[in-house]
């Protein structure tokens, strides 16, 4: 029983790692304070779920989830191209509300608040990841590939251009670099990985509804990014593990679930506050939070 | 090389640039001088595409570049140094300079598949330039940890390394030591000998008149005099407007 519980936590950690390192690419490396990340997660989850329920194979649904979220990322980059800081945060937040409203109200497609039940567990080359342990292995492999790919991107000269945009967009433009294209790529790639995280979530829980993709779900991901440290992938992974595990002991103290939920948010808020005061760069951040 | 024709830029009631006209000849160092608020930096901002003019024309290398975006203007060959330091503060000196060398780093797929390598040639070029200004030991230091003078020098190097036909330098020696000022003067004169064209804004008259072939004086958004440094030094209108004599 305990091991099943830990396997569940490890799967959540894997999904959160993919979500957080992809948000790190936009926020920490490119300086795009994107509060619409959870919308890409939502698009990925619904795309994958709908395709799988329509009978498409898992690999197709999974990749389509990433590609569809990426398309939304590119789409979002067009109107938000000239926005920075707080304005960009507000615009992207607005985008996440729009996606939430669509998921809630386009009932003929998403079944609205009733959600999509019966999403099949992934199946690859005749093997079905029906038990949680096999699903954990799949999540681990996908999280590892995502980590290595994002690491390769940020370590490449292209990654340095992303950081240049974060540090001084005008100076980057004056060096002849098309910052619109660069920011679109950053948002698109970031959205792709959020989309595949959404696909994993949908196929793991086997049920999704719009309530899984609200601002409340973004808070832990954003906390992981900030606490891990801006522009630090290693810090993000460590923060994801800590933040997923941190509220868990509350379950064993015997508090009712009506207290555990809000307590989780309070713990995140306190931790964030302490980090901002005593360690503004997070665990191993390269850039100080402004 | 660069022709400014009846250029105007007003901010509300302030006529920052008001019918400005001048020409920069190729292979020369031209200084744009004038009191604070004369409109010099605004002309730079207009010529590098950061601002759009209300009217007038900017011709560079026989192409009309008025209203073009900064990226396009940079890729046509204008490299610009800002008055305020605009280094990428969380990147190292080397990374800052590598960014200037070409735009291959903006090609996502090429970089993802490792096809855009930092070659020995590129590294060698950066080392050579850093040696020239005595900062070779700072290659791997984050630029935010450099002193003001060092930052200025690295930014000047970055502007020079950015592929260009024309350099626009806004106060390249502001805040640097007299020794460093001499070094920068030597670098600029060497660049001119190599056939480069430079337009610079500078308040240090000793420095400016020492290296400039031509001086353009602006006041209240207009050009009030243009000529050789000696002519400008003795121009009564300039003396009154700029030097207050």
Interface residues (C-beta under 8 A of the other chain):
Chain A: X149 X152 X153 X156 X157 X158 X159 X160 X161 X163 X164 X166 X167 X168 X170 X171 X172 X173 X174 X175 X176 X177 X178 X179 X181 X182 X185 X189 X231 X286 X287
Chain B: X48 X50 X69 X70 X71 X74 X75 X79 X80 X82 X86 X87 X88 X89 X90 X91 X95 X98 X99 X100 X103 X104 X105 X106 X107 X108 X111 X112 X114 X116 X118 X158 X162 X163
